Structures are given as C-alpha cells and as structure tokens.
Amino acid sequence: MVKAAESEVYENRIEELFYEYCYENDIDTAKHNIDDNDAYCIWRYIYNTLFKPDAETIRYNNKKSKLDYGDIETISNILDIYLGLCYKFKILPLIGDFETLTGITRDTLNSWERGEYRVESGNATYKHSDLAKKIRDATKRMTLKNLNSNPMGQMAIANNYEDAGLMFAQKEAQAKADAWLIPRERPAEIAQRRARELPQMPEFDGE
C-alpha cells in the first residue's frame, strides 16, 4: 500500500506519466487545453501504472486501488496533484475521473462525503469528508468559470446559483443605472427651473 512518506515520489511520478502519455500519443501540452476524452485516457494510463492492484497487493473488500484508504494525507496530496493538472490544462475535475485515476470508487468517495468513513476508534474522520467535497467544489468552480465566458452561460449561472445570480443581477442593475442615470433634482430645484421656463408677463402699472 502507498504510504504518506511516498507522497513526493508520487507527485513527481504522476506528472511524469501525464506528460509521458501526452508525448507518446501526440497530445499537445503547449496549448494547455486537453479535451475530456484524452484526459480520461491519461488518468487510466496513470492508474494502470501506479494504483492498479497487482498479484502482490493485499485486497480488502475487492478494492480496486493499491492506496491505503486510511492514509488520507497521501490521498489528499494525490488529489492536489490531480486538481493542479486539471486547472493547468482546462480539464473539468470530476469525482468519476478521480476514481479513474486512483481506483477509489465513486461509491466510496460518496460515502466519505456523507461522513461514513470510520477510523479504529469508530469515529468518522472529517478529512475524508472534506476530500470528497473538495472535488465537488472544484467541479463547480471550473463549471462557473466556463459558463461565465459567454452570455448564455451567465444566464444559466444566474438561474441556477443563488449567490452568483445575485451578483449578476447587481451588475445588470448597475449597468442600466449607468446607462440611464439622470441626475435627480430636489423639489426646490425643480420649482426654480420651472419658474425660469415660464414666460414673463408684462408688468401692470395700474393705469
């Protein structure tokens, strides 16, 4: 099983395998824009090389990963590497793709998010829950960023995300105000202006 002491080794190895697959399959990394299909193949390649159980792996409950699920520090470091590559190459982070990379099933990650992972003391560990939530937060962050790049996407954000919707509503209201703003006059100023606009009547001398 992978231990925390090997985290730095894995950081270098994951990135090394990432670029290795891209080079061998003519994927241009210079553009920093890798499509989802290529990304899936890259994660699968790294999984088969690093995390797929082999004949020497002790497997519990049909686990599909060499990773020790109790070693949350190493898994968290792997997640940071994964997210870093996603952000760098505009790949949408997904729980399903993290499963492809590590072999940790979606059901397992979902159970962690619900706080169902237990340590030897029988207590739930919040670090496992936070890890799963971090993936979902990253997905939302990049989705919002991509949607924000076009008017239709901005409308979708406004309709589906309350906090972002309020932000767009405020911006729209401000834009309209800037475009149509007319200085408001006080009552006294209005009266003075109207007095100036009235035609002057000739004075009556009484004769």
C-alpha positions in Angstrom: 0.0 0.0 0.0 1.1 3.6 -0.6 2.2 5.4 2.5 2.4 9.1 3.2 6.2 9.1 3.0 5.9 8.3 -0.7 3.8 11.4 -1.5 6.6 13.4 -3.0 7.6 10.4 -5.1 4.0 10.1 -6.4 3.8 13.8 -7.1 6.8 13.5 -9.5 5.6 10.2 -10.9 2.0 11.3 -11.7 3.2 14.4 -13.6 5.9 12.3 -15.3 3.3 9.8 -16.5 1.0 12.6 -17.5 3.5 14.1 -19.9 4.7 10.7 -21.0 1.3 9.7 -22.2 0.8 13.0 -24.0 4.1 12.7 -25.7 3.6 9.1 -26.9 0.1 10.0 -28.2 0.8 13.3 -29.8 -1.2 15.4 -27.4 -0.1 19.0 -27.5 0.5 20.2 -23.9 1.8 23.6 -25.0 -1.8 24.8 -25.6 -2.8 24.0 -22.0 -6.1 22.7 -23.3 -6.7 18.9 -23.2 -10.2 17.6 -24.0 -12.1 15.2 -21.7 -11.6 12.1 -23.8 -7.8 12.5 -23.8 -7.9 13.3 -20.1 -9.8 10.1 -19.3 -7.1 8.1 -21.2 -4.4 9.8 -19.3 -5.9 9.1 -15.9 -6.5 5.5 -16.9 -2.8 5.2 -18.0 -1.6 6.6 -14.7 -3.9 4.3 -12.8 -2.7 1.2 -14.6 0.9 2.1 -13.9 0.7 3.3 -10.3 -2.5 2.4 -8.5 -4.0 -0.8 -10.0 -3.6 -3.7 -7.6 -1.3 -6.5 -8.7 -0.7 -10.0 -7.6 1.3 -8.8 -4.5 -1.4 -6.3 -3.4 -3.4 -7.4 -0.3 -7.0 -6.6 -1.3 -9.8 -6.0 1.1 -13.5 -5.8 0.0 -12.5 -6.1 -3.6 -10.7 -2.8 -3.6 -9.5 -1.6 -7.0 -6.7 0.5 -5.7 -3.3 0.0 -4.0 -3.9 3.1 -1.9 -4.4 2.7 1.8 -7.7 4.5 2.4 -6.7 5.2 6.0 -3.7 7.2 4.7 -5.7 10.3 3.9 -2.7 12.5 3.7 -1.3 10.7 0.7 -4.7 10.6 -1.0 -5.2 14.3 -0.3 -1.8 15.0 -1.9 -2.7 13.0 -4.9 -6.0 15.0 -5.2 -4.0 18.2 -5.1 -1.8 16.9 -8.0 -4.9 15.9 -9.9 -6.6 19.3 -9.4 -3.4 21.1 -10.3 -3.2 19.3 -13.6 -6.9 19.9 -14.3 -6.6 23.6 -13.7 -3.4 23.8 -15.8 -4.9 22.0 -18.8 -8.5 23.2 -18.5 -9.8 19.7 -17.7 -13.1 19.6 -15.7 -12.4 17.9 -12.4 -14.9 15.1 -11.7 -15.3 12.5 -9.0 -15.6 9.9 -11.7 -12.3 10.9 -13.2 -10.6 10.8 -9.8 -12.0 7.3 -9.5 -10.4 6.5 -12.9 -7.0 7.9 -11.7 -6.9 6.3 -8.2 -9.2 3.3 -8.4 -11.2 4.7 -5.3 -14.7 4.0 -6.4 -17.4 6.7 -6.6 -19.5 4.9 -4.0 -16.5 5.0 -1.6 -16.0 8.7 -2.2 -19.7 9.4 -1.8 -19.7 7.5 1.5 -16.7 9.6 2.6 -18.6 12.8 1.8 -21.5 11.6 3.9 -19.1 11.1 6.8 -19.3 7.3 6.8 -15.6 6.5 6.9 -14.6 5.2 10.4 -11.2 5.0 11.9 -10.2 2.4 14.5 -11.9 4.4 17.3 -15.2 4.1 15.4 -15.4 7.9 14.9 -15.9 9.4 11.4 -12.9 11.3 10.0 -13.7 14.8 8.7 -10.7 14.7 6.4 -12.2 12.0 4.3 -15.4 14.0 4.0 -13.5 17.2 3.1 -11.6 15.4 0.4 -14.8 14.3 -1.5 -16.3 17.8 -1.0 -13.1 19.4 -2.4 -13.6 17.6 -5.7 -17.2 18.8 -6.0 -16.2 22.3 -5.1 -13.5 22.2 -7.9 -16.1 20.9 -10.4 -18.4 23.8 -9.5 -15.6 26.4 -9.6 -14.5 25.4 -13.1 -18.0 25.0 -14.4 -18.9 28.5 -13.3 -15.8 29.9 -14.8 -16.5 28.2 -18.1 -20.1 29.4 -18.1 -19.1 32.9 -17.3 -17.3 33.2 -20.6 -20.5 33.7 -22.6 -23.9 35.5 -22.2 -25.9 32.2 -22.3 -23.7 30.7 -19.6 -24.1 33.8 -17.5 -27.8 33.4 -17.7 -27.6 29.8 -16.7 -25.5 30.8 -13.7 -27.9 33.4 -12.7 -30.8 30.9 -12.9 -29.2 28.1 -11.0 -26.8 29.5 -8.5 -28.3 31.9 -6.0 -25.1 33.6 -4.9 -23.8 34.0 -8.4 -27.3 35.0 -9.6 -27.4 37.9 -7.2 -24.0 39.1 -8.3 -25.1 39.1 -12.0 -28.4 40.9 -11.1 -26.4 43.6 -9.2 -24.1 44.0 -12.2 -27.0 44.3 -14.6 -28.8 46.8 -12.4 -25.7 48.9 -12.1 -25.1 48.8 -15.9 -28.7 50.0 -16.5 -28.3 52.7 -13.9 -25.0 53.9 -15.5 -26.6 53.9 -19.0 -29.9 55.7 -18.0 -28.9 57.7 -15.0 -30.4 61.2 -14.9 -29.3 63.5 -12.0 -32.3 63.7 -9.6 -33.4 67.3 -8.8 -34.6 68.3 -5.4 -38.1 69.9 -5.1 -36.7 73.4 -4.7 -34.5 73.0 -7.8 -37.5 71.8 -9.8 -39.5 74.8 -8.7 -36.7 77.2 -9.6 -36.2 75.6 -13.1 -39.9 75.7 -13.9 -40.1 79.4 -12.8 -37.3 80.2 -15.2 -39.1 78.4 -18.0 -42.4 80.2 -17.6 -43.0 83.2 -20.0 -42.5 86.5 -18.3 -45.8 88.5 -18.0 -45.7 92.3 -18.6 -45.9 94.3 -15.5 -49.3 96.1 -14.9 -48.9 99.8 -13.8 -52.5 100.3 -12.7 -53.4 102.9 -15.3 
